[in-house]
Amino acid sequence: MVGFLGEAYLWVKALHIIAVIAWMAGMLYLPRLYVYHSESEPHSIQSETFKVMERRLLRYITNPAMIVTWAAGLALAFNVDAWSEPWFHAKLTFLVGMQVTHAAYARWRRQFAVDQNRHSPRFYRMMNEVPTVLMIGIVIFAIVRPF
């Protein structure tokens, strides 16, 4: 695929895959921290430790990885003119779902930061599965391109 990226295409693709892996790592680990955090007493040493872990994971790994994923992915999409392909629209739908999930995780982190958690450990266990389901859809539409 030459496009406007030229010889950099494979490097951008590699960067995209690396960023996706890092983003998914954060998306899978963050709700797990929320499960444990929701089981701890507010203002406890354990709760304060979870606050630091959650903030750092989101700020230094998950958010930057999400930004790089979107930037590299959009560059790749423009490079191969994916916008006219039905598989790409399906993939983009799942990506928007991942972005909405990411935003929800960030909102819950802010709630935990001020000891205002509103959800049970069971809720966070269920929400831990959402990125996996979305990732499966994204990968299938990106690789198999069923339509």
C-alpha positions as CSV (number, residue, x, y, z in Angstrom):
1,M,0.0,0.0,0.0
2,V,1.8,3.1,-1.2
3,G,-0.6,6.0,-0.7
4,F,0.6,9.2,0.9
5,L,2.5,7.3,3.6
6,G,4.8,5.7,1.0
7,E,7.5,3.6,2.6
8,A,6.5,4.7,6.1
9,Y,3.2,2.7,5.7
10,L,4.6,-0.4,7.5
11,W,6.1,1.7,10.3
12,V,2.8,3.4,10.9
13,K,1.0,0.1,10.8
14,A,3.5,-1.3,13.4
15,L,3.0,1.8,15.5
16,H,-0.8,1.3,15.3
17,I,-0.6,-2.3,16.4
18,I,1.7,-1.4,19.3
19,A,-0.6,1.4,20.4
20,V,-3.6,-0.9,20.2
21,I,-2.0,-3.5,22.4
22,A,-1.1,-0.8,25.0
23,W,-4.6,0.7,24.8
24,M,-6.2,-2.7,25.3
25,A,-3.9,-3.5,28.2
26,G,-5.2,-0.4,30.0
27,M,-8.8,-1.0,29.0
28,L,-8.6,-4.5,30.4
29,Y,-6.7,-3.7,33.6
30,L,-8.5,-0.5,34.7
31,P,-11.9,-2.1,35.4
32,R,-10.1,-4.8,37.3
33,L,-8.6,-2.1,39.5
34,Y,-12.1,-0.7,39.9
35,V,-13.4,-4.1,41.2
36,Y,-10.7,-4.2,43.9
37,H,-11.1,-0.5,44.6
38,S,-14.9,-0.8,45.1
39,E,-14.2,-3.5,47.7
40,S,-12.0,-1.3,49.7
41,E,-13.0,1.3,52.4
42,P,-13.0,4.9,51.2
43,H,-10.0,6.9,52.5
44,S,-8.2,3.7,53.5
45,I,-4.5,3.2,52.5
46,Q,-5.7,0.6,50.0
47,S,-8.2,3.0,48.5
48,E,-5.6,5.7,48.2
49,T,-3.2,3.3,46.6
50,F,-5.8,2.3,44.0
51,K,-6.4,6.0,43.2
52,V,-2.7,6.5,42.3
53,M,-2.6,3.3,40.3
54,E,-5.8,4.2,38.4
55,R,-4.7,7.7,37.6
56,R,-1.3,6.7,36.4
57,L,-2.6,3.8,34.3
58,L,-5.1,6.1,32.6
59,R,-2.9,9.2,32.3
60,Y,0.4,7.6,31.3
61,I,-0.5,4.5,29.4
62,T,-4.2,4.2,28.4
63,N,-4.8,7.8,27.2
64,P,-1.6,8.2,25.2
65,A,-2.1,4.7,23.6
66,M,-5.6,5.6,22.6
67,I,-4.4,8.9,21.0
68,V,-1.7,7.1,19.0
69,T,-4.1,4.3,18.1
70,W,-6.5,6.8,16.6
71,A,-3.8,8.9,14.9
72,A,-2.0,6.0,13.3
73,G,-5.3,4.3,12.4
74,L,-6.8,7.3,10.7
75,A,-3.5,7.8,8.8
76,L,-3.7,4.2,7.6
77,A,-7.4,4.5,6.7
78,F,-6.8,7.6,4.6
79,N,-3.7,5.9,3.0
80,V,-5.8,2.9,1.7
81,D,-9.0,5.0,1.2
82,A,-10.9,2.7,3.6
83,W,-13.8,5.2,4.1
84,S,-15.7,3.8,1.1
85,E,-15.5,0.2,2.4
86,P,-18.4,-1.3,4.4
87,W,-16.1,-3.3,6.7
88,F,-14.4,-0.1,7.7
89,H,-17.7,1.5,8.8
90,A,-18.5,-1.6,10.9
91,K,-15.0,-1.4,12.4
92,L,-15.4,2.3,13.1
93,T,-18.7,1.6,14.9
94,F,-16.9,-0.8,17.3
95,L,-14.1,1.8,17.7
96,V,-16.7,4.4,18.7
97,G,-18.0,1.9,21.2
98,M,-14.4,1.4,22.6
99,Q,-14.1,5.2,22.8
100,V,-17.3,5.5,24.7
101,T,-16.2,2.8,27.1
102,H,-12.9,4.6,27.6
103,A,-14.7,7.8,28.4
104,A,-16.9,5.9,31.0
105,Y,-13.7,4.4,32.6
106,A,-12.2,7.9,32.9
107,R,-15.5,9.2,34.4
108,W,-15.5,6.4,37.0
109,R,-11.8,7.1,37.8
110,R,-12.7,10.7,38.6
111,Q,-15.6,9.4,40.8
112,F,-13.2,7.1,42.7
113,A,-10.7,9.9,43.1
114,V,-13.3,11.8,45.2
115,D,-14.7,8.7,46.9
116,Q,-17.9,8.9,45.0
117,N,-18.1,5.4,43.5
118,R,-21.6,4.5,42.5
119,H,-21.1,0.9,41.3
120,S,-20.7,-2.5,42.7
121,P,-17.7,-4.9,42.2
122,R,-20.1,-7.0,40.0
123,F,-20.8,-4.0,37.8
124,Y,-17.1,-3.5,37.2
125,R,-16.6,-7.2,36.5
126,M,-19.2,-7.1,33.8
127,M,-17.8,-3.8,32.4
128,N,-14.4,-5.6,32.2
129,E,-15.8,-7.8,29.4
130,V,-16.9,-4.9,27.2
131,P,-13.5,-4.0,25.7
132,T,-12.9,-7.7,24.9
133,V,-16.2,-8.0,23.0
134,L,-15.5,-4.7,21.1
135,M,-11.9,-5.8,20.3
136,I,-13.1,-9.1,18.8
137,G,-15.4,-7.1,16.5
138,I,-12.7,-4.7,15.6
139,V,-10.2,-7.4,14.7
140,I,-12.7,-9.4,12.7
141,F,-13.7,-6.4,10.6
142,A,-10.1,-5.3,10.2
143,I,-8.6,-8.7,9.2
144,V,-11.5,-10.8,7.8
145,R,-13.4,-8.0,6.3
146,P,-16.6,-10.1,6.0
147,F,-18.3,-7.5,3.8
